[in-house]
Amino acid sequence: MTPDPSTAADDPATGHPHRRDRPAIGTAAILTATTLAFISALVTVTLLLVNGSLVLIALNTWAKQGPAWMQRPGFLQFILFAAPLLLTIVQWMTWDAIRGIWSRETE
């Protein structure tokens, strides 16, 4: 019986067959994808930190002047968690929309 020409010998490390008809992912592509994911995570962490600080400053100012329900710890904790997260999502969506507009203008 003749072996299938699209498969090569088994990989000695894993024992899985290699397929010749599927291109291998290069190290540069993996490094680029990993770097972009790391930069994206770093930007998101920075946005969350800045947004959290701004929301905390705003809450300290508004809670003192606002009604009694605004001074409850549960309300403040919810706003301090949800507001920076929502701001970060809005900022990423805005950046995505701006990039879409720029890419359409360059075409």
N, C-alpha and C positions, 0 to 999 in steps of 0.2 A: 504494500500500500504506500502511495506517495504522500509525503507530508504536504499540508496546506502551505502554499508559497507566501500567504499573507502573514504567517506567524513565524517567528524566529525561535531560537532556543529559549528555554526557560531562564528567567533571571536567577542567578545563583543565590542572591540575597533573600528573595521572597518566594521563589518558586513559581511565580506567575509568568505566563507567556507574554512576550513582547509582540506588539502588532506593528508591522512595517508600514501599513497604510495610514496610520495615525501619526501626525507630526508630534514630536516631543516638545514640551513646553521648555523654553530656554530659561536659563538662570536669570538673565536680564529681565525677562517678563515677570518672573516671580518676585524679583527684587523691586521692580517698579511698582507692582501691585501692593506689595507689603509696605513700601514707603508711602504710597498714596493713602493707604488705610490708616497708617500711623499718623500722618499729617491730618487727616480728617478727624481722627479721634482727638488729637491735640487741640485742634481748632474748636471742637465741640466742648471739650473740658474747659477751655479758656472762656468760651461764650457762657457756659453754665456758671462759672466762677464770677464773671463780671455781672451777668444778669442777676445772680443771687445776691451780690453785694448791693446792686441798685434797688432790688425789691426790698431788701432788709432796711435800707435807708428810707425808702418811701413808706414802708410799714411803720417804722418808728415815728415818722412825722405824722402820718395819717391816723394812727391808732390813738395817739394822745388827743387829737382834735375831734375824732369821730365819735359815733355813738357807742354805747356800752357793749353791744354785741361784737363790735370790731376789736375789742380789747380781750376777748376770750382766747385762751391759749390754743384751743383746737382750731379756731378760725385762722389764727396767725400761722400755725404750723401748716395748715393746708395751703394757704396762699404762698407761704415761703417755699413749699415744695412745688406747687403747680405752676406758679407764675414764671419762674426762671425756665422751666421746661417748655412751657408754651412759647415764651419769647424766643428760645433757641430754635424751636420748630419753625416759627414765623421767620426768623432770620435766615435759616437754611432755605426755606421756600422762596424768600425774596432773592437770595443769591442765585438760586436755580432759575428764577424768572429772568433776572438780569443777564445771566449767561446765555439763556435761550434767545433773548433779544439781540445780544451781541453776536451770537453765532449766525442768526438769520441775516444780520446786516452785512456780515463779511462774505456771505455766499453770493 
